[in-house]
C-alpha cells in the first residue's frame, strides 16, 4: 500500500495528492483552515484493533447519534504533511520504504477531514 520511493503505492499517492490540494486551497483561500486527522486500524477475524495506540485491545463499533457508526476509543492523530503520515505508518507497521523491509501487515486506514 505504501509502495517504494521509485513506485509509490496508493496510500503514498493519495496522501501526496491530498496535501497538495490542501496547500493549493490554502493559497486560494487563506482564511479557510483545514485539519487532517487519521486513524489506522486492523480488522481481522471480526476483531478491530487500533494500530496507532500500540495496545492489543479489541475495539467495538458503536452507533453515535451525530456521527453514525464509529470505532469506540480509536486513536486519532493530526497530520500536517504526507511525510508526517508516512513516518507514522512506518513506525506503526514496521515497513520502511527505504529499507524495503516489512515486519507485519496491516489492513485498513480511516481518513477524516
C-alpha positions, 0 to 999 in steps of 0.5 A, spaced: 500 500 500 505 504 501 509 502 495 517 504 494 520 511 493 521 509 485 513 506 485 509 509 490 503 505 492 496 508 493 496 510 500 503 514 498 499 517 492 493 519 495 496 522 501 501 526 496 495 528 492 491 530 498 496 535 501 497 538 495 490 540 494 490 542 501 496 547 500 493 549 493 486 551 497 490 554 502 493 559 497 486 560 494 483 561 500 487 563 506 482 564 511 479 557 510 483 552 515 483 545 514 485 539 519 487 532 517 486 527 522 487 519 521 486 513 524 489 506 522 486 500 524 486 492 523 480 488 522 481 481 522 477 475 524 471 480 526 476 483 531 478 491 530 484 493 533 487 500 533 494 500 530 496 507 532 495 506 540 500 500 540 495 496 545 492 489 543 485 491 545 479 489 541 475 495 539 467 495 538 463 499 533 458 503 536 452 507 533 453 515 535 447 519 534 451 525 530 456 521 527 453 514 525 457 508 526 464 509 529 470 505 532 469 506 540 476 509 543 480 509 536 486 513 536 486 519 532 492 523 530 493 530 526 497 530 520 500 536 517 504 533 511 504 526 507 511 525 510 508 526 517 503 520 515 508 516 512 513 516 518 507 514 522 505 508 518 512 506 518 513 506 525 506 503 526 507 497 521 514 496 521 515 497 513 520 502 511 520 504 504 527 505 504 529 499 507 524 495 503 523 491 509 516 489 512 515 486 519 507 485 519 501 487 515 496 491 516 489 492 513 485 498 513 486 506 514 480 511 516 481 518 513 477 524 516 477 531 514 
